[in-house]
Amino acid sequence: MLFADLMKEVKSMFNAWMKDDDILDHYSGDEVSIQKEFLHTIQSEIGSNFVILTEEELQYKLDSYYNSMEGFLI
């Protein structure tokens, strides 16, 4: 199977998650949380240990680290 075809199936599965009432209720419709859980589920299946952060989360962590090195309090 070509990777592009596989990704179409993954997208289809994700779209199904986004329409599933149980999942939407569980995550209170929070799309970012649903995306993270979806990616975490895939990672678990393939044995991946990558860290997944949103851009905002990454920026907060970088800012926090920078501020701690400079002695600033947040």
C-alpha positions, 0 to 999 in steps of 0.5 A: 500500500502506498503511504498516500493511500494509507494517509487517506484511510487515516484521515477517514478514520480521524473524520469518523472520530470527529463525528462520533458522539461518544468521543465528542462527549468524552472530550467535550468537543475539544478538537485538539484533545481529540487530535492528540488522543488519535495521534497517541493511539497511532503512536502506541500501535507503532511503538513511537515515543515522540512528544506531541505538542501544539505550537502554543504548548511548545512556545510556552515551554520554550518561554518558560525555559528561557525565563527560568535560565534568565531568572525571571518568574512567570 
